[in-house]
């Protein structure tokens, strides 16, 4: 019995040692991934507009694409996003850091998910922003330049052990890392048509770059849109209420805060594209 207890003790000590080593490795590999640098060379083919209407169009883009929904009306930080057991993301106060970015660096942040220090941004929709044409991106940047800095203290983002483990395993990647993967995969959906352009710039954030849904976000393939009439689809986009009066965890608040800024013609263009898309 004493010999058995002795070996059990060794086994327990061994398991504890392995656990500690695993934690040390996870933290080391996580820190290495967080410090990973990316090289970008983004430019715009058009100058930033100075016309008031163009700048107002840039603010509308910020509303539609979620900049304001995430970072707040004054871009001084938004509501935390909790992923139980994995992470607590706090949208940062970007109003104070925007002046530090050149226009090219800001385009690199939006399109490539690369921050000023060369590291990748996390939980930023660069996969979606990369579809924006230069003229729209110029409008958005021009509006961002009008937002005055506002001092605001907020909590810091926290990624817990399980979340760090997912990063180490490559199951959760920075926006810049995801952009690298998408670039290597080749061209995705053609955004030549107005409807496709709108869908890829507004819906691919949650429904994936192939629009077939994201299991982690519990979002469906947009093939479901084929079952909506023009009236039902318009109601969904403006109110977040689906067929049968259903509401949704993501779509309902997104519609009310972002998609209410769409015009009826834009909604019809999106519906027309989704009705014909092969998903």
C-alpha positions, 0 to 999 in steps of 0.5 A: 500500500505504501508503495502504491501511495508513493507511486500515486504521489509521483504521478500527481506531482508529474501531472502538476509539473506537466500542467505548469509547463503547459501553462508556461508554454501557452503564455510564452506562445501567446505573447509571441503571437501577440508581438508578431509584426506584419509589413503592410504598404497600403495607399489610396488612389484618391485624395481624401475629400474635403466636401461636407457631403462626402465627409457625411457619407464617410460617417454613414459608412462608419455607422453601416460598417460598425465603427460607431456601433463598436467604438461608440458615437465619439469613438472613445470606447464601446461596450465590452464583448464577453466570450465566457471562459475565453476573453473579455474584449473592450473596444478601445478609445481610438479617438486619442490614437487616430492622430498618431496614424498617417493616412496610409497607416490608417488604411493599413489598420482598416484593410489589413488589421495592422496597428501602428506598432506593426502588430495585429489588431484583434476582433477588428473587421478588417476581413470586411473592410478590405472590400471597400473601394478607395473612394469609400475608404477615403470618405471614411478616413476623411470623417475619422479625421474630423473626430476630436480626441476624447479622454476616457478611461476604460478597462483593458481587454483580457484573454483568459487561459482557454482563450490563449490556448485557442490562439496558440492552437491557431483557432483564434487569430488576429485580424492581420493573421486572418487577412494573410490567410485570406490573401493566400486563399486567392480572390473570393466573391466578386464584388462587381455588382452593387448588391455584392459590394454592399453584402461583402462590406456589411454582412461578411463580418458575421457570416464569413467571407464565403457568406456560408455562416460562422459556427463560432458566431452561430450565424447561418449561411446567407442562403436563408435570404432566398426564402425572404420576400422583398417586404420580409427582407426589408423588415429584417434589415431595418428591424432585425425581425425575421420570418415568423416574427423571430429575433436574433442575438446578433442580427436584431441589434445590428439591424437597429444600430447599423442597417437602419442607415441603408436606403431602400434601393441598397436593401433591394440590391442586396436582396437581389444579389443574395437571391442569385448567389450560389451559396 
